[in-house]
Amino acid sequence: MTNIAPPASAFVAIGSNLADSAYQVLRAFSAIAALPVTRLCARSSLYLTAPVGYAEQPDFINAVAHIETTLAPRQLLSALLEIEHIFGRERTFRNAPRVIDLDLLLYNNLQQHDDGLTLPHPRMHERAFVLAPLIEIAPNIVIPGQGRATDYLHATHDQDLHRVEDSWQRQ
């Protein structure tokens, strides 16, 4: 008899500010949905946001995907990094413009800090471009070790964020 682990619930932040960024984010949703043993459960609207860190670059399109997967956290992270590679992501310097950026935000209620993987994502509670789309698709989501995501969103009110695509526009 084989024990099959139930799928984990995970959330992935998606961002792009190069090469038709809205198109790149939509492509990323499809690439994530195509991962083995993974199902795309929900995707947020697209949000236009100002860059963080290095400001001398185009605005970003950001979104969040909710998936269920039986990939382990490191396997999922490796798969996301492979998608970035396939899309042509180049890491020239910190916060550089990018064709795609995929960040593993949450994986079940897991809290871990290992070389190259911290869960939950360490700065997610500080960024409107993560919180707004996350709350859109998971209004009651709790960030392990932090609390309810909605409790952090008000603290990001000074961050410029505009929804550019609503769920009713998606096919």
C-alpha positions in Angstrom: 0.0 0.0 0.0 1.4 3.4 -1.0 0.9 6.5 1.0 0.3 9.5 -1.3 0.9 12.8 0.4 -1.9 15.3 -0.1 -1.0 18.3 -2.2 0.5 21.3 -0.6 -1.1 24.7 -1.0 1.4 27.2 -2.3 1.4 30.8 -3.5 3.8 32.2 -6.1 4.4 35.9 -6.7 4.9 36.8 -10.4 6.4 40.0 -11.7 7.8 41.4 -15.0 8.8 44.8 -16.4 10.4 43.8 -19.7 9.3 42.4 -23.1 5.5 43.1 -22.8 5.3 42.5 -19.1 1.6 41.7 -19.0 2.1 39.0 -21.6 5.1 37.6 -19.6 3.0 37.3 -16.5 0.2 35.6 -18.3 2.8 33.2 -19.9 4.1 32.5 -16.4 0.6 31.5 -15.1 0.5 28.9 -18.0 4.0 27.7 -17.2 3.3 27.3 -13.5 0.0 25.4 -14.4 2.0 23.0 -16.6 4.4 22.0 -13.8 4.3 18.3 -13.0 2.0 17.2 -10.1 0.8 20.8 -9.8 -2.6 22.4 -10.3 -3.3 26.1 -10.7 -6.2 26.8 -8.3 -6.5 30.6 -8.7 -4.7 33.6 -10.2 -5.0 37.2 -9.2 -5.7 40.2 -11.4 -2.7 41.9 -12.8 -1.4 45.0 -11.0 0.8 47.8 -12.2 3.4 48.8 -9.6 6.4 51.1 -9.3 9.8 49.4 -9.0 11.2 48.8 -5.5 14.9 49.2 -4.8 16.3 50.3 -8.1 13.9 53.0 -9.3 15.4 53.8 -12.7 13.5 51.1 -14.6 10.0 50.5 -16.1 7.0 49.8 -13.8 6.1 46.2 -13.1 3.2 44.0 -13.8 2.6 41.8 -10.7 0.3 39.0 -9.8 0.0 36.0 -7.5 -0.8 32.4 -8.3 -2.3 29.9 -5.9 -1.3 26.3 -6.7 -1.7 22.8 -5.2 1.4 20.6 -5.7 3.0 17.5 -4.5 6.4 19.0 -5.3 8.5 19.5 -2.2 9.4 23.2 -1.5 12.9 22.9 -2.9 11.6 21.0 -6.0 9.0 23.8 -6.5 11.6 26.5 -6.1 13.9 24.7 -8.6 11.0 24.5 -11.1 10.2 28.2 -10.7 13.9 29.1 -11.3 13.8 26.9 -14.4 10.8 28.8 -15.7 12.7 32.0 -15.1 15.7 30.6 -17.1 13.4 29.5 -20.0 11.8 32.9 -20.1 15.3 34.5 -20.4 15.7 36.0 -16.9 19.2 37.5 -16.4 20.4 38.4 -12.9 22.7 41.4 -13.7 22.3 43.1 -10.4 20.0 43.2 -7.4 16.5 44.6 -8.3 17.5 44.8 -12.0 14.8 45.0 -14.7 13.6 41.4 -15.5 11.5 39.6 -18.0 10.1 37.4 -15.2 10.5 37.0 -11.5 8.9 34.1 -9.6 9.0 34.1 -5.8 7.7 31.3 -3.7 5.7 33.1 -1.0 4.0 30.4 1.0 4.0 26.7 1.1 1.3 25.3 3.5 2.1 26.8 6.9 5.8 26.0 6.6 8.3 28.2 8.2 11.9 27.6 7.3 15.1 29.4 6.6 17.7 27.5 4.6 20.3 28.6 2.2 18.4 29.9 -0.8 14.9 29.3 0.5 13.0 31.2 3.2 9.4 30.5 3.9 7.3 32.5 4.2 9.0 34.9 1.8 10.8 37.3 4.2 9.5 40.6 2.7 6.1 39.7 1.5 4.3 41.4 4.3 6.0 44.7 3.4 5.0 44.9 -0.3 1.6 46.0 -1.6 2.4 44.3 -5.0 2.4 41.0 -3.2 -0.3 41.6 -0.5 -3.1 43.0 -2.7 -3.1 40.2 -5.3 -2.6 37.6 -2.6 -5.6 38.9 -0.6 -7.6 39.1 -3.8 -7.4 35.3 -4.2 -7.1 34.3 -0.6 -8.8 36.9 1.6 -8.3 35.1 4.9 -4.7 34.0 4.3 -2.4 34.0 7.3 1.3 34.5 6.9 2.9 31.9 9.2 4.7 33.6 12.0 3.3 37.1 11.0 -0.4 37.0 11.1 -3.3 37.9 8.7 -2.1 39.4 5.4 -4.9 41.9 5.5 -3.4 43.4 8.7 -0.3 44.3 6.8 -1.9 45.8 3.7 -2.9 49.1 5.3 0.8 49.7 6.2 1.6 49.7 2.5 -0.9 52.4 1.5 2.0 54.7 0.3 3.1 52.2 -2.3 1.7 52.9 -5.8 -0.5 50.0 -7.0 -3.2 49.9 -9.7 -5.2 46.9 -10.9 -4.9 46.7 -14.6 -6.8 43.4 -15.3 -9.8 42.1 -13.3 -10.7 38.4 -13.0 -13.8 38.9 -15.2 -11.5 39.8 -18.1 -9.6 36.5 -17.9 -10.4 33.5 -20.0 
